Amino acid sequence: MINSKQVVLRLFFIILMGALNLSMIYKEYDGNIFLTEEDLLIEEKSNYPKSPINVQDSNEHFIPSYNEWMCFSTENMTLTCSEHVFDEIKKVPMIASYKGNEAFEFEPSSADAIPCEKTLETWVQLFEGQNEFCVLAAYLQELNSEDQRVGYGRTLWILDAIKTAHGYWMNPSLLKRINQED
C-alpha cells in the first residue's frame, strides 16, 4: 500500500522533472522566445495562397518551398552584400549565420531589387545590441562549400523578414502578399 508521503514524493518528482524538461526546452529554443502568435500568422499568410518560391528537386521537378521562422545568435552572424551576375552585377543584402556545422545564408530574391547598402544600414540598426534574431525564409538550395570554414554545409534561403527585440524588417514583396489577403 502506498502512503501519503510516497504520493507526495512521486508528485514532487514528476513536477520537478517537468520543470527541468520545460527549462531545457526554453534553453534549446531560447532564440525564438520572442516570436509571437502574430509572427506565426505572418508565416502562415506568407505561404498562402501559394508558396513563396519553388525549388527544383533531384528529379528536376519543381516543388514548393515554404517560409519558416528560424532563430540564431548574433554572435556567429555577418552582414554583407552578395554579388549576383545576370546581365549586370547585382548586389543583394545577405545575412550569413553559423549554427553547429551549418552555414545559413539568407538574402531577399534578387528579383525584388532591394538596394544593398541602404538595407544593410537598416539591418545594422535592427541588430544593434541584440543577442539573437529570427528570420522568415524559404529554402532555395545547397551551396558549394567555398566557405573558409572547412566542413561546413552551406544552404541558401530566400529572406522575407527579420525580427529582433528592436522590431522587424520586412521584404516589400512580403508586405504586398500579406496585404493582398486582408
Short mmCIF file of the C-alpha atoms (twelve columns), coordinates in Angstrom:
data_MODEL
# 
_entry.id   MODEL 
# 
loop_
_atom_site.group_PDB 
_atom_site.id 
_atom_site.type_symbol 
_atom_site.label_atom_id 
_atom_site.label_alt_id 
_atom_site.label_comp_id 
_atom_site.label_asym_id 
_atom_site.label_seq_id 
_atom_site.Cartn_x 
_atom_site.Cartn_y 
_atom_site.Cartn_z 
_atom_site.pdbx_PDB_model_num 
ATOM 1   C CA . MET A 1   0.000  0.000  0.000   1 
ATOM 2   C CA . ILE A 2   1.265  3.491  -0.886  1 
ATOM 3   C CA . ASN A 3   1.250  6.030  1.923   1 
ATOM 4   C CA . SER A 4   0.700  9.762  1.509   1 
ATOM 5   C CA . LYS A 5   4.432  10.524 1.838   1 
ATOM 6   C CA . GLN A 6   5.183  8.346  -1.186  1 
ATOM 7   C CA . VAL A 7   2.416  10.038 -3.189  1 
ATOM 8   C CA . VAL A 8   3.760  13.490 -2.301  1 
ATOM 9   C CA . LEU A 9   7.314  12.441 -3.170  1 
ATOM 10  C CA . ARG A 10  6.216  10.979 -6.510  1 
ATOM 11  C CA . LEU A 11  4.217  14.110 -7.355  1 
ATOM 12  C CA . PHE A 12  7.161  16.297 -6.376  1 
ATOM 13  C CA . PHE A 13  9.456  14.192 -8.592  1 
ATOM 14  C CA . ILE A 14  7.055  14.410 -11.552 1 
ATOM 15  C CA . ILE A 15  6.693  18.188 -11.153 1 
ATOM 16  C CA . LEU A 16  10.464 18.606 -10.809 1 
ATOM 17  C CA . MET A 17  11.139 16.557 -13.943 1 
ATOM 18  C CA . GLY A 18  8.512  18.516 -15.847 1 
ATOM 19  C CA . ALA A 19  10.088 21.805 -14.770 1 
ATOM 20  C CA . LEU A 20  13.545 20.586 -15.792 1 
ATOM 21  C CA . ASN A 21  12.262 19.458 -19.181 1 
ATOM 22  C CA . LEU A 22  10.491 22.782 -19.684 1 
ATOM 23  C CA . SER A 23  13.647 24.727 -18.829 1 
ATOM 24  C CA . MET A 24  15.619 22.583 -21.294 1 
ATOM 25  C CA . ILE A 25  13.063 23.350 -23.994 1 
ATOM 26  C CA . TYR A 26  13.379 27.083 -23.340 1 
ATOM 27  C CA . LYS A 27  17.164 26.817 -23.292 1 
ATOM 28  C CA . GLU A 28  17.200 24.900 -26.566 1 
ATOM 29  C CA . TYR A 29  14.792 27.288 -28.252 1 
ATOM 30  C CA . ASP A 30  15.688 30.496 -26.419 1 
ATOM 31  C CA . GLY A 31  16.434 32.123 -29.762 1 
ATOM 32  C CA . ASN A 32  12.743 32.232 -30.621 1 
ATOM 33  C CA . ILE A 33  11.117 33.063 -27.302 1 
ATOM 34  C CA . PHE A 34  10.157 36.482 -28.622 1 
ATOM 35  C CA . LEU A 35  8.204  35.079 -31.595 1 
ATOM 36  C CA . THR A 36  4.503  35.720 -31.077 1 
ATOM 37  C CA . GLU A 37  1.191  34.449 -32.403 1 
ATOM 38  C CA . GLU A 38  1.277  37.419 -34.790 1 
ATOM 39  C CA . ASP A 39  4.617  36.190 -36.164 1 
ATOM 40  C CA . LEU A 40  3.166  32.737 -36.757 1 
ATOM 41  C CA . LEU A 41  0.243  34.376 -38.551 1 
ATOM 42  C CA . ILE A 42  2.706  36.287 -40.752 1 
ATOM 43  C CA . GLU A 43  4.399  32.968 -41.564 1 
ATOM 44  C CA . GLU A 44  1.052  31.392 -42.434 1 
ATOM 45  C CA . LYS A 45  -0.001 34.328 -44.642 1 
ATOM 46  C CA . SER A 46  3.390  34.379 -46.369 1 
ATOM 47  C CA . ASN A 47  2.845  30.783 -47.506 1 
ATOM 48  C CA . TYR A 48  -0.724 31.163 -48.786 1 
ATOM 49  C CA . PRO A 49  -2.308 31.002 -51.372 1 
ATOM 50  C CA . LYS A 50  0.955  29.735 -52.890 1 
ATOM 51  C CA . SER A 51  4.460  29.032 -51.701 1 
ATOM 52  C CA . PRO A 52  6.909  31.948 -51.839 1 
ATOM 53  C CA . ILE A 53  9.248  30.015 -54.147 1 
ATOM 54  C CA . ASN A 54  9.575  26.712 -55.948 1 
ATOM 55  C CA . VAL A 55  12.790 24.710 -55.972 1 
ATOM 56  C CA . GLN A 56  13.977 22.022 -58.331 1 
ATOM 57  C CA . ASP A 57  14.474 18.600 -56.749 1 
ATOM 58  C CA . SER A 58  16.989 15.947 -57.836 1 
ATOM 59  C CA . ASN A 59  14.480 14.638 -60.417 1 
ATOM 60  C CA . GLU A 60  14.203 18.147 -61.903 1 
ATOM 61  C CA . HIS A 61  10.638 18.559 -60.649 1 
ATOM 62  C CA . PHE A 62  9.645  21.867 -59.133 1 
ATOM 63  C CA . ILE A 63  8.345  21.595 -55.599 1 
ATOM 64  C CA . PRO A 64  7.084  24.343 -53.290 1 
ATOM 65  C CA . SER A 65  9.367  25.765 -50.618 1 
ATOM 66  C CA . TYR A 66  7.619  27.440 -47.714 1 
ATOM 67  C CA . ASN A 67  8.688  30.182 -45.345 1 
ATOM 68  C CA . GLU A 68  9.559  29.202 -41.799 1 
ATOM 69  C CA . TRP A 69  10.860 31.144 -38.818 1 
ATOM 70  C CA . MET A 70  14.396 30.218 -37.743 1 
ATOM 71  C CA . CYS A 71  16.306 31.840 -34.893 1 
ATOM 72  C CA . PHE A 72  20.033 32.364 -34.429 1 
ATOM 73  C CA . SER A 73  22.590 34.022 -32.206 1 
ATOM 74  C CA . THR A 74  24.059 37.283 -33.487 1 
ATOM 75  C CA . GLU A 75  27.446 36.047 -32.259 1 
ATOM 76  C CA . ASN A 76  28.088 33.979 -35.401 1 
ATOM 77  C CA . MET A 77  26.478 36.320 -37.920 1 
ATOM 78  C CA . THR A 78  27.781 38.529 -40.707 1 
ATOM 79  C CA . LEU A 79  26.022 41.118 -42.867 1 
ATOM 80  C CA . THR A 80  27.297 41.730 -46.376 1 
ATOM 81  C CA . CYS A 81  26.371 42.348 -49.998 1 
ATOM 82  C CA . SER A 82  26.273 39.207 -52.117 1 
ATOM 83  C CA . GLU A 83  27.045 39.681 -55.808 1 
ATOM 84  C CA . HIS A 84  24.947 38.002 -58.482 1 
ATOM 85  C CA . VAL A 85  25.837 38.134 -62.155 1 
ATOM 86  C CA . PHE A 86  22.950 38.423 -64.578 1 
ATOM 87  C CA . ASP A 87  23.112 40.917 -67.460 1 
ATOM 88  C CA . GLU A 88  24.934 43.040 -64.905 1 
ATOM 89  C CA . ILE A 89  26.267 42.542 -61.391 1 
ATOM 90  C CA . LYS A 90  23.533 42.930 -58.782 1 
ATOM 91  C CA . LYS A 91  24.361 43.360 -55.114 1 
ATOM 92  C CA . VAL A 92  21.879 41.731 -52.759 1 
ATOM 93  C CA . PRO A 93  21.905 42.189 -48.959 1 
ATOM 94  C CA . MET A 94  22.781 38.953 -47.167 1 
ATOM 95  C CA . ILE A 95  22.912 37.573 -43.639 1 
ATOM 96  C CA . ALA A 96  25.235 34.628 -43.040 1 
ATOM 97  C CA . SER A 97  24.820 32.742 -39.784 1 
ATOM 98  C CA . TYR A 98  26.598 29.685 -38.458 1 
ATOM 99  C CA . LYS A 99  24.855 27.132 -36.263 1 
ATOM 100 C CA . GLY A 100 26.713 23.946 -35.411 1 
ATOM 101 C CA . ASN A 101 28.449 22.815 -38.593 1 
ATOM 102 C CA . GLU A 102 25.933 24.507 -40.888 1 
ATOM 103 C CA . ALA A 103 26.221 27.867 -42.625 1 
ATOM 104 C CA . PHE A 104 22.894 29.516 -43.451 1 
ATOM 105 C CA . GLU A 105 22.801 32.333 -45.995 1 
ATOM 106 C CA . PHE A 106 19.691 34.472 -46.156 1 
ATOM 107 C CA . GLU A 107 19.033 37.012 -48.864 1 
ATOM 108 C CA . PRO A 108 15.985 38.580 -50.474 1 
ATOM 109 C CA . SER A 109 15.246 37.438 -54.003 1 
ATOM 110 C CA . SER A 110 17.396 39.354 -56.479 1 
ATOM 111 C CA . ALA A 111 14.155 39.933 -58.418 1 
ATOM 112 C CA . ASP A 112 12.987 42.191 -55.562 1 
ATOM 113 C CA . ALA A 113 15.815 44.663 -56.410 1 
ATOM 114 C CA . ILE A 114 16.375 45.666 -52.783 1 
ATOM 115 C CA . PRO A 115 19.217 48.223 -52.510 1 
ATOM 116 C CA . CYS A 116 22.065 46.528 -50.661 1 
ATOM 117 C CA . GLU A 117 23.936 49.312 -48.863 1 
ATOM 118 C CA . LYS A 118 20.774 51.082 -47.692 1 
ATOM 119 C CA . THR A 119 19.282 47.796 -46.464 1 
ATOM 120 C CA . LEU A 120 22.480 46.874 -44.609 1 
ATOM 121 C CA . GLU A 121 22.312 50.229 -42.792 1 
ATOM 122 C CA . THR A 122 18.764 49.378 -41.690 1 
ATOM 123 C CA . TRP A 123 19.811 45.885 -40.628 1 
ATOM 124 C CA . VAL A 124 22.789 47.172 -38.596 1 
ATOM 125 C CA . GLN A 125 20.386 49.370 -36.603 1 
ATOM 126 C CA . LEU A 126 17.971 46.455 -36.163 1 
ATOM 127 C CA . PHE A 127 20.751 44.174 -34.848 1 
ATOM 128 C CA . GLU A 128 22.438 46.779 -32.643 1 
ATOM 129 C CA . GLY A 129 22.798 45.437 -29.099 1 
ATOM 130 C CA . GLN A 130 20.908 42.231 -29.921 1 
ATOM 131 C CA . ASN A 131 21.978 38.723 -28.895 1 
ATOM 132 C CA . GLU A 132 19.562 36.849 -31.131 1 
ATOM 133 C CA . PHE A 133 17.379 37.248 -34.173 1 
ATOM 134 C CA . CYS A 134 14.849 35.313 -36.205 1 
ATOM 135 C CA . VAL A 135 14.384 35.163 -39.964 1 
ATOM 136 C CA . LEU A 136 11.363 34.192 -42.019 1 
ATOM 137 C CA . ALA A 137 12.776 32.440 -45.072 1 
ATOM 138 C CA . ALA A 138 12.200 29.674 -47.614 1 
ATOM 139 C CA . TYR A 139 14.861 27.109 -48.528 1 
ATOM 140 C CA . LEU A 140 16.321 27.541 -52.014 1 
ATOM 141 C CA . GLN A 141 19.397 25.324 -52.415 1 
ATOM 142 C CA . GLU A 142 22.600 23.756 -51.142 1 
ATOM 143 C CA . LEU A 143 25.690 25.791 -51.991 1 
ATOM 144 C CA . ASN A 144 29.184 24.693 -52.948 1 
ATOM 145 C CA . SER A 145 31.469 24.846 -49.960 1 
ATOM 146 C CA . GLU A 146 33.664 27.799 -50.905 1 
ATOM 147 C CA . ASP A 147 33.358 28.899 -47.293 1 
ATOM 148 C CA . GLN A 148 36.621 29.334 -45.403 1 
ATOM 149 C CA . ARG A 149 35.271 27.144 -42.610 1 
ATOM 150 C CA . VAL A 150 36.056 23.665 -43.909 1 
ATOM 151 C CA . GLY A 151 33.464 21.047 -43.043 1 
ATOM 152 C CA . TYR A 152 30.507 23.410 -43.082 1 
ATOM 153 C CA . GLY A 153 27.406 22.631 -45.079 1 
ATOM 154 C CA . ARG A 154 26.014 25.749 -46.753 1 
ATOM 155 C CA . THR A 155 22.424 26.473 -47.688 1 
ATOM 156 C CA . LEU A 156 20.797 29.478 -49.324 1 
ATOM 157 C CA . TRP A 157 17.398 30.717 -48.181 1 
ATOM 158 C CA . ILE A 158 15.172 33.427 -49.672 1 
ATOM 159 C CA . LEU A 159 14.593 36.018 -46.969 1 
ATOM 160 C CA . ASP A 160 11.210 37.639 -46.369 1 
ATOM 161 C CA . ALA A 161 11.516 39.044 -42.828 1 
ATOM 162 C CA . ILE A 162 13.845 39.587 -39.883 1 
ATOM 163 C CA . LYS A 163 12.783 40.015 -36.278 1 
ATOM 164 C CA . THR A 164 14.823 41.176 -33.299 1 
ATOM 165 C CA . ALA A 165 13.699 42.607 -29.979 1 
ATOM 166 C CA . HIS A 166 14.081 46.033 -31.697 1 
ATOM 167 C CA . GLY A 167 11.430 45.181 -34.299 1 
ATOM 168 C CA . TYR A 168 11.085 43.936 -37.878 1 
ATOM 169 C CA . TRP A 169 12.489 44.312 -41.345 1 
ATOM 170 C CA . MET A 170 10.103 43.002 -43.999 1 
ATOM 171 C CA . ASN A 171 10.709 42.467 -47.667 1 
ATOM 172 C CA . PRO A 172 8.338  44.757 -49.621 1 
ATOM 173 C CA . SER A 173 7.170  41.740 -51.661 1 
ATOM 174 C CA . LEU A 174 6.090  40.034 -48.404 1 
ATOM 175 C CA . LEU A 175 4.140  43.120 -47.355 1 
ATOM 176 C CA . LYS A 176 2.313  43.061 -50.713 1 
ATOM 177 C CA . ARG A 177 1.435  39.370 -50.335 1 
ATOM 178 C CA . ILE A 178 0.168  39.844 -46.786 1 
ATOM 179 C CA . ASN A 179 -1.846 42.957 -47.623 1 
ATOM 180 C CA . GLN A 180 -3.498 41.294 -50.646 1 
ATOM 181 C CA . GLU A 181 -5.203 38.842 -48.299 1 
ATOM 182 C CA . ASP A 182 -6.630 41.448 -45.919 1 
# 
